[in-house]
């Protein structure tokens, strides 16, 4: 008796393997933000920039953060993670320290140095 060629039986392991591979890559894609931790982007001022001698504004954005601190005190962020704070510079330069912590305890810190104009 001649055995019939069943394409479905031949392709079934490849299709299942492809679906498992897609599920694994999707899981990695969705878990990446949790694994990468918080991030801080500073819009202004840049490191080493001259600033006004009276007050200046620090602005930026944080992602995947539960709390953010500027110079050791908590600051507020909007729903998209943007923040703006006003600081007073000190001579000869001011060091700005911004830290963000996520819900899992991962922390990232950015440090800037600005120089007050005369």
CORTA-V929897 format. One record per backbone hydrogen bond with DSSP energy under -1.0 kcal/mol. NH is the residue of the N-H (numbers start at 1). CO is the residue of the C=O. If there is no record, write none. Layout:
NH,CO
NH,CO
//
This chain:
10,6
11,7
12,8
15,11
16,12
17,13
18,14
19,15
20,16
21,17
22,18
23,19
24,20
25,21
26,22
27,23
28,24
29,25
30,26
31,27
32,28
35,31
36,32
39,63
41,61
43,59
44,59
48,113
49,46
51,115
56,87
58,85
59,44
60,83
61,41
62,81
63,39
66,101
67,101
69,99
70,73
71,97
73,70
75,68
78,82
81,78
83,60
85,58
87,56
94,114
96,112
98,110
99,69
100,108
101,67
102,106
105,102
108,100
110,98
112,96
114,94
115,49
117,51
//
